Amino acid sequence: MRIVLIGHPSLGAKLLEAMIQNREEVVAVFAPGDNLEKPGPLTVLAEEQHIPVHQPTVMKETGVLELMASYSPELGVLAFVSDLVPLALLNCPSQGTIMYHPSLLPRHRGGSAINWTIIQGDTKTGLTIIWPDAGIDTGPILLQKEVAVSPDDTVGSLFFDKLYPMGIAALIEAMQLVKQGKAPRIPQDDRRATYEPLCREGHAVIDWHRPAPEVYNLIRGTNPQPGASTTWQGQQLKIYDSQLLDTTSGVKAGEIISTGEYGFTVACGDGGILVKKVRPAGSSKIDASAFIREANLKAGMRLG
């Protein structure tokens, strides 16, 4: 089966490697947004394997459809790509296109599914391979895989440790089902659908008056991007690694309860958060213990 892979310039390389090992017939690779001067691993691997590779800025560029059609593809595979691919391109392969999405659709449609999964406190998530259509993550389902969300998972750990490797295996499985003529097209139940916007800095501002579990979910649900933010002496302070504490100090929300070797503890509306890694305005990420020394942070001071 003649397959065209549309993949993230870095993340798509592992999938292409698995496709090669599985002896799939990859006739072309598209790496939208890749750096032409310093190409990513997907482009490098494709070139090493003598597979034609193209690096459009976006897939809707003029000429991309004609270029894809020239390979007479039977199946398109869309993997780990944030670019919106036009419907004409999705329908170009004779059997259509399959796509990876990091949630159990129809829950958490949208480009920040992993962020909102954690922010909203889900204890279970997974991935869905769909047949994409003109909507945003609304196409029929081919297969799904479930995974638990650990209490201390961040966006980074949930994706790279669980959903990414699971996604590669699921895409390979989906390709086999298509080749065997056994790939289902199960309509999504729109009554159960949720959609969230891209998770941006405006969504990641900490309200220390909220209960500690909610604040903790926000911090880990925006780690590493966009990073949960508060303020310190009028300047933005982003918070990354942290720990949920069951502490009832009776101090005001946002007040620093204590400082120590591992960071500083901040009071919430209910409970507290041990902050372990931060990024001060105009600086890079540092351990909270270093920030304590640099900012002369002491118990009784307040954030926010």
Stockholm file with secondary structure:
# STOCKHOLM 1.0

chainA/1-304         MRIVLIGHPSLGAKLLEAMIQNREEVVAVFAPGDNLEKPGPLTVLAEEQHIPVHQPTVMKETGVLELMASYSPELGVLAFVSDLVPLALLNCPSQGTIMYHPSLLPRHRGGSAINWTIIQGDTKTGLTIIWPDAGIDTGPILLQKEVAVSPDDTVGSLFFDKLYPMGIAALIEAMQLVKQGKAPRIPQDDRRATYEPLCREGHAVIDWHRPAPEVYNLIRGTNPQPGASTTWQGQQLKIYDSQLLDTTSGVKAGEIISTGEYGFTVACGDGGILVKKVRPAGSSKIDASAFIREANLKAGMRLG
#=GR chainA/1-304 SS CEEEEEECTTTHHHHHHHHHHTTCEEEEEECTTCCSSSCCHHHHHHHHTTCCEECCSSTTSTTHHHHHHTTCCSEEEEESCCSCCCHHHHTCSTTCEEEEESSCTTTTBSTTHHHHHHHTTCSEEEEEEECCCSSSSCSCEEEEEEEECCTTCCHHHIIIIIIHHHHHHHHHHHHHHHHTTCCCCBCCCGGGCCBCCCCCGGGCBCCTTSBHHHHHHHHHTTTTTTCEEEEETTEEEEECSEEEECCCCCCCTTBEEEEETTEEEEECSBSEEEECEEEETTSCCEEHHHHHHHHTCCTTCBCC
#=GC SS_cons         CEEEEEECTTTHHHHHHHHHHTTCEEEEEECTTCCSSSCCHHHHHHHHTTCCEECCSSTTSTTHHHHHHTTCCSEEEEESCCSCCCHHHHTCSTTCEEEEESSCTTTTBSTTHHHHHHHTTCSEEEEEEECCCSSSSCSCEEEEEEEECCTTCCHHHIIIIIIHHHHHHHHHHHHHHHHTTCCCCBCCCGGGCCBCCCCCGGGCBCCTTSBHHHHHHHHHTTTTTTCEEEEETTEEEEECSEEEECCCCCCCTTBEEEEETTEEEEECSBSEEEECEEEETTSCCEEHHHHHHHHTCCTTCBCC
//
